[in-house]
Amino acid sequence: MKWNEGVLIQLRGLAELGNTAAQYRLGDYYASWDLAKAIDWYRKAAESGFALAQVVLGDMYAKGRGVERNSAIAADWYHKAIQQGDGRAVLALLRTPPSAMPPQILDAVVVSCRKAASDGDTDALCWLGTAHEQGIGVEKDPGLAARLYHKAAALGHSQARLLLRAIAAHDTVAATLAASLDQYTLPGQEPDQGSLQRQEKDEEGFLDELRGLFRAFAALLGWILGILGGVLLVGMIVYLVVRFVHWAWTTPVGTP
């Protein structure tokens, strides 16, 4: 985006007066070429309660962009944004493992994750599974962790499938659930429409090939039968000719 100098002057004036939207926009302006200034303006907006700035600042701490990487600080900013109803922050927070979650927000995060998991959110199911597997913020329960991983994996969460297999080696419940993923489709699990369409196309292509082979076989069989019929007809004609010649040769002249 090309920034107009007049617009920048107005933004700076508003930002200095405490306008959080202007502070956030100045952070965007500096983000591509001066991270220190960008973080300074993002922080001002975030500390004043601007949810989008809180998410962006959380991302910068999560990735170590312009600051030292710190998952706990990132999670704290995400949680602040969640308290203001920012949906993007929920997804970002679930990328923070339970072991890196700040203790002061852990209980609140567990409550939020349970609500999201009850609605079928696979990331929340996976996060809760890890929390129960490690006993962080919740009771340690490998069996429950396995069931949560299994539910998320059955809904298509690839990481949950890997986590379930990882604990299957030392937990019988997990081993049973991991085996069931390869054998059954759980009730309520929606099939992948793309896969179904590809399967239908493959089946149709296979049937077309079978039809083509059948037609080729039928044509070959007809050709063979035609040749055999022709050979039999010629053989019969030759036989009749030979019989006639033999009769004519062996029969005396004048014999009726």
Secondary structure as UniProt FT lines:
FT   HELIX           5..16
FT   TURN            17..18
FT   HELIX           20..31
FT   TURN            32..33
FT   HELIX           35..47
FT   TURN            48..49
FT   HELIX           51..63
FT   HELIX           71..82
FT   TURN            83..85
FT   HELIX           87..93
FT   TURN            94..95
FT   HELIX           98..100
FT   HELIX           103..118
FT   TURN            119..120
FT   HELIX           122..134
FT   HELIX           142..154
FT   TURN            155..156
FT   HELIX           158..168
FT   TURN            169..170
FT   HELIX           172..181
FT   TURN            182..183
FT   TURN            187..188
FT   HELIX           193..250
FT   TURN            253..254
//
